[in-house]
Amino acid sequence: MSLFQQYEELIRRHSQLADEDGPLDSDAPMTQLGIESAQIVLLILELEETFQIELPGSFLTPEVFATPRSLWSALSNLFDASDEAKSAPPS
């Protein structure tokens, strides 16, 4: 399962309104998907556990968590930065 598929599964699990079989509307506000503040906290914990990452404080903004697309974009940047750090020669 790809990182994105794992991510989408997490969003669906925390969404109370996303259609289980249909495509996820990546541009729908999280609140429109039924993901409110309590679910956001649980989602953060599950993202960290699933992807073995620690979300930096600068990541935890309303803009990042506005839509599934904005959150995925921020996560992708975090994954890319982590990959670059892993492949960088030791200093």
Phi and psi in degrees as a GROMACS rama.xvg file:
@    title "Ramachandran Plot"
@    xaxis  label "Phi"
@    yaxis  label "Psi"
@TYPE xy
-71.2245  165.355  SER-2
-59.202  -42.499  LEU-3
-64.3921  -40.9859  PHE-4
-63.412  -39.8628  GLN-5
-63.0567  -42.8801  GLN-6
-61.033  -49.4273  TYR-7
-60.4911  -37.572  GLU-8
-62.7695  -41.0595  GLU-9
-63.1712  -44.0678  LEU-10
-60.9515  -46.1335  ILE-11
-61.7321  -39.1976  ARG-12
-63.6173  -37.0103  ARG-13
-88.4751  -16.5529  HIS-14
-81.4945  135.062  SER-15
-95.263  -7.89923  GLN-16
-123.452  -8.97277  LEU-17
-69.6575  139.237  ALA-18
-68.2344  122.821  ASP-19
-63.4181  -33.7189  GLU-20
-100.007  -24.4794  ASP-21
-85.8324  174.908  GLY-22
-68.7788  146.615  PRO-23
-80.8664  129.995  LEU-24
-78.4237  99.3272  ASP-25
-67.6587  -17.2226  SER-26
-101.749  1.6305  ASP-27
-74.9803  137.914  ALA-28
-57.683  143.987  PRO-29
-54.1857  -39.8612  MET-30
-62.897  -32.7411  THR-31
-68.3896  -24.6703  GLN-32
-88.5419  1.14223  LEU-33
84.8962  16.2915  GLY-34
-100.987  100.432  ILE-35
-99.3202  -173.511  GLU-36
-57.3734  -42.0058  SER-37
-63.8802  -40.9783  ALA-38
-69.4259  -31.8547  GLN-39
-62.1836  -43.6356  ILE-40
-61.1417  -45.8686  VAL-41
-65.0596  -38.1442  LEU-42
-62.5942  -42.8684  LEU-43
-58.5276  -47.8753  ILE-44
-61.0231  -41.6255  LEU-45
-71.2306  -36.5063  GLU-46
-61.0476  -45.7207  LEU-47
-62.1604  -42.1326  GLU-48
-70.1359  -46.0995  GLU-49
-63.4084  -45.6098  THR-50
-97.8429  3.94981  PHE-51
52.0568  51.6164  GLN-52
-130.553  165.075  ILE-53
-121.323  120.71  GLU-54
-75.604  125.232  LEU-55
-68.0224  155.725  PRO-56
-56.9506  -34.2895  GLY-57
-66.5498  -16.6351  SER-58
-78.5651  -25.4896  PHE-59
-88.66  71.2541  LEU-60
-125.424  157.258  THR-61
-59.3301  -33.5104  PRO-62
-64.7782  -41.1538  GLU-63
-65.659  -39.8724  VAL-64
-96.5832  19.7624  PHE-65
-68.6286  -45.0797  ALA-66
-141.041  163.342  THR-67
-57.7167  -36.3485  PRO-68
-66.2966  -44.2349  ARG-69
-66.1655  -37.1741  SER-70
-68.6907  -43.1143  LEU-71
-62.8937  -40.1191  TRP-72
-60.2255  -45.677  SER-73
-65.0973  -41.7691  ALA-74
-63.0979  -42.3609  LEU-75
-59.4709  -43.1339  SER-76
-61.9145  -38.7794  ASN-77
-66.5055  -42.2872  LEU-78
-63.0218  -43.5997  PHE-79
-61.9191  -43.407  ASP-80
-64.1754  -37.9526  ALA-81
-66.6446  -41.6218  SER-82
-63.3545  -41.1538  ASP-83
-64.1805  -40.2844  GLU-84
-65.4916  -38.107  ALA-85
-69.1936  -33.1999  LYS-86
-92.5638  -4.6393  SER-87
-71.1072  142.594  ALA-88
-66.2281  147.58  PRO-89
-62.7393  145.829  PRO-90
